[in-house]
């Protein structure tokens, strides 16, 4: 049928016309504060490698050793014969670090979130989600079969009213750090509200884990919450830990239920054992080198202070994610391209990832950056913002 090619062509043409067309970049180097693209070096301010561990020599060596011992692929799902000793060791270490009885590995954060919500929720249940939640939480809630409602961003009053009007089992799911705005959820207040309303709280801490909290245990640690306050904790391994995959941590009953019912866990090949071994080494470095978090915190403060002095329209964020609000999608793309010509890699985020009229440059800082590199970024931003 000709309808599908015509539909695709019209849709793609519309994206290009509206400044929303996306293109991949192909790196020719490891992740780091400086990367190579098409033979040229760029300052990299768009990676989620928050602690600078993605190419750490000890993490690379851990992966190499495990690949020699266990091979490249896991060969099967966890429940067939794909679960290896490095998987078990990593799950045990993550459970211990997060202060929960058990942890379960997933191949991605998207699979973890949709798997949890699809397993926990049943028709007639209620799930409430922040309007700015990550797409994986929103999709998981929409497809769970439960009654799905969104509430205004970080609006406890709106959520409280919805919880009071709903009957039966209720689950509240939020990001710990919101991936596009960089701000944090009021987790302590959310946990108190959920206790008062007898609802469960789930936190996706993809962008807080490893960065926030005294030990780097994430948003829940920073908010002083434990497993009783947050029964379902999800975090990814591909950001602060610099590897790949995700985990869910919680009670033994929760984890056993996910093993039995989470289709995204049951019906997929397990992460390569070498990735689990590399993640275990990253976790060790994260725990033993708190200077990484301290240095990152100083860079965030330095950048925000200077950006305000330059009059750049930063969004409110104390995290490693520092969005520069542009508004118009075409201007955001133009700024990104102008920065690229000056040797700075910084992506433009546009609808549908963010609401219309809120296109932005999503700038991310890493413990691998130096103060000099942050200062160079600020100089380039100042020039490009005035010119574009």
ZIWO-V15950 format. One line per field, one symbol per residue. ss: DSSP state (~ for helix, > for strand, _ for the rest). psi: psi as a letter, one per 20 degrees, with the letter a starting at -180 (. if undefined). A space follows every 10 residues. Layout:
ss = ???
psi = ???
This chain:
ss = _~~~~~~~~~ ~~~~~~~___ ______>___ ___>>>>__> >>>>______ ______~~~~ ~~~~~~~~~~ _______~~~ ~~__~~~~~~ ~~~~~~~~__ _>>>>>__~~ ~~~~~~~~~~ _____>>>>> ____~~~~~~ ~~____>>>> >____~~~~~ ~~~~~____> >>>>>_>___ ___>__~~~~ ~~~~~~~__> >>>>______ ________~~ ~~________ _>>>>>____ _____>>>>> _~~~~~~~~~ ~_~~~~____ __~~~~~~~~ ~~~~~~~~__ ~~~~~~~~~~ ~~~~~~~~~_ ___>______ >>>>>>>_~~ ~~~~~~~~~~ ~__>>__>>_ ________>> >>>>______ ~~~~~~~~~~ ~~~~~~~_
psi = pihggggggg ghhggghjkj pqqqqoqkrr qrhprppljq pqpokjqjmh jkihkphhgg hgggghhhgi agqhirrhie kiorghgggg gghhgghikq hqqpqrirhg hgghgghhhh qrphrpppqq hjqqhhgggg ghjhiropqq qqpknhgggg ggghiqrapp pppqqgpphh hirqqmhghg ggghghjlqq pppokgjhpi grqhijiahh ghikqahhhn hopqqrijeh ijdqarqpqb rgggghhhhh iohigglqpq qphhggghhg gggggghimi hghggghhgg ggggghhghi kpmqropjai onpopgfpgh hggggghghh hjkpooqppr qjhrqpjkqr ooppqqiiqr hghhhgghgg ggghhhh.
